[in-house]
Amino acid sequence: MTRLAQTADLTDIQQEILSTVRTFVDKEIIPHAQELEHADAYPTEIVEGLKELGIFGLMIPEEYGGLGESLLTYALVVEEIARGWMSVSGVINTHFIVAYMVLQHGTAEQKERLLPRMATGEVRGAFSMSEPGLGSDVAGIRTKAVRQADGDYVIDGQKMWLTNGGSSTLVAALVRTDEGAEKAHQNLTTFLVEKPAGFGEVVPGLTIPGKIDKMGYKGVDTTELVFDGYRIGADAILGGVPGRGFAQMMDGVEVGRVNVAARACGISIRAFELAIQYAQQRETFGKPIAQHQAIAFQLAEMATKVEAAHALMVKAARLKDAGRRNDVEAGMAKLLASEYCAEVTTQSFRIHGGYGYSKEYEIERLMREAPFLLIGEGTSEIQKTIVSRGLLKEYALKR
């Protein structure tokens, strides 16, 4: 364990969990990440290892078979896993958002039926807000659920950018329902869509067309979700009451933004590790390049950015754990960590010189992964909007 990105005031259990995960990352993820990523292969054996460690139940309470740990613990675990390979952290991210939403907003029956199986990884979660052409305008969702005479709903529409869309067996999907509310976002409902893993028409009326080919973030499946006359019962509405989907999703997204910040911190740490190792091995003009001031100063800047992003991510997680609203802090953490991640990764790439452009070197993969974090869970511009609105509300002038 290096001195970089350390967190104070952790319990013995938290430290033990992080030590176990770091060992797993070093032995089971980093040695295989390059091969799996280049092949765009799903990390099945790694996922099975995470199941054995209990990671899928990390934040699920003990009464439902989980470990009952905090968001902070989860974020630090994600940071470690992303240090190994960001795609693996993506496998568990959406799962945890859905588990969190079920825990916070689900009915007693939904919790009892789903959470124990989510804790073991038997049920794997994905969540779906975005649609083609929708961007960040969640209130503009067009996929629609219409209530039938027998009380069921029929859903029609197309969702986009589902992480774990094919491998998941439970999708929290935000769709439009007609609640007669004046504000558009109050006419949105979250449905818990249970399905088998796979691609094609997995059940009547529900199709997963296939994996979207991406620049980076390989291995984990990113898909579309097409509803065409898909029938679902009213008991699948998260919390049992329609029209509450927007608030439920935003609560989950706050957890997701802390996760993305943690992922960005993990990639930054790995980019720094690669850079400082390479800079001490590569020699020019008779000495390691780390001894040239131009490189040494870059290493200092990189480490400072890693520390700053990590500290803000930890603060956002701790606020959520304390039961306080953390939308501003989560937005700040996601904004800073993702922007710094892009900068730190680029600096590491430049330190590697021509070798960084080769697929044989790990930094090439990080260069393709880092840009995703600038847009995942809301772009930097969206984070700035959230942060500025929160600040203006808090510092509003009294007239």
C-alpha positions, 0 to 999 in steps of 0.5 A: 500500500502506497501513501497515495490516496489514503483515508483517515478514520477507517474501522478495522473491518473497512481496512481489512476489506480494502486490503483483501480487495487490493490483493484480489486486484493485484493478483486477479485483475491487473494481470488479466485486464489487458488481454480481456480488454483487447478481446472485449471479453466479459470478465466472468472469472473475475466476477465470480471471484467478487461474488465469493468475496461478498462484494455484490452484497457490500452495501446490502444490510445483514438482514438481507444477507449482505455485509451492511457496509457504508457508501464510503466503504463501497466507494473505496472498494470501487476505487481499488477495483477501477485501479485494476480495470474500470470495466470491472467496477462498472459491473458492480456499479449499476448493481449497487445503484439498483440495490440501493434504490430497492432498499431505500424505496422498495416495498417490503415484498420487493426487498424480501424477494430481491435483496437476498439474491442481489447480495449473493450476485444471483440477481444482477442489477442494471438501471436505465434512464437514457434514451436515443436523443434524450441526453441529460433531459431526463424529464423528456423521457418518451418510453411510455407505460400505459395502464390496462383494464386488468391493472397491468401496464404495457410498455413501449419505447427504446432505452439506451446506454445500459451498463450490464444490459445483457448480463443483468437479470433486473433492470430499474427502468424509468418510463413515462406514466400518466399521473396527470401532474403538471410537471413532466418529471412527476409523471415518471415511474420506475419499473423493476423489470426482471428478465433472463440474461442474454441478447435478442428477444429475452422475453415477449416484448423485451429485446436486448439487441446486442453490445454497443461497440465502444472506444473503451470501457470494454468487457462490460456489456453496454446495450439498448433496451427495446420495449414493444408491447411489453406487459408488466404487473403493477407490483413491479413499480418500485415502491408500489406507487407510480409517479415517484420514479424521478426522485427515486432515480435521482437518489440513486444517481447521487450514489452513482456519481460518488461511484464514478468519482471513485472510478476516476480516482482509481484510474488516476492512481493507476496512471500515476503508478505507471508513470512513476515506475516508468520514469524511474526505469527510462533513462535519457542523457545518462539518468532516469527521466524522473530526475529531470525537473520537467518530469519530476514536476509532472509527477508532483502535479499528478499526485496532488490531483489524485489526492484532491479528487480522492478527498472530495470523493470521500467527503461526498460519500461520508455526507450520504452515509450521514443521511445528509443531502450530498448532491452538490458535493457528489457533483463536485466530486464527480466533476473534479475527479473525472477532469483530473483523471483525464489530465493525470492519464494524459500526463502519464501517457506523455511521460511514457512517450512513444511507448504509451501509444503501443497497445502493449503498455497499460497506459494505452488502455487507460487513455481510452477509458478515462474519457468515459468518466467525463460523460458517465452519470452526467457530463461535467457541464451537468455537474456544474449546473447542479453545483451552481444551483445548489450554491446559489440557493444556499448563498441567496441574497436576502432582499 
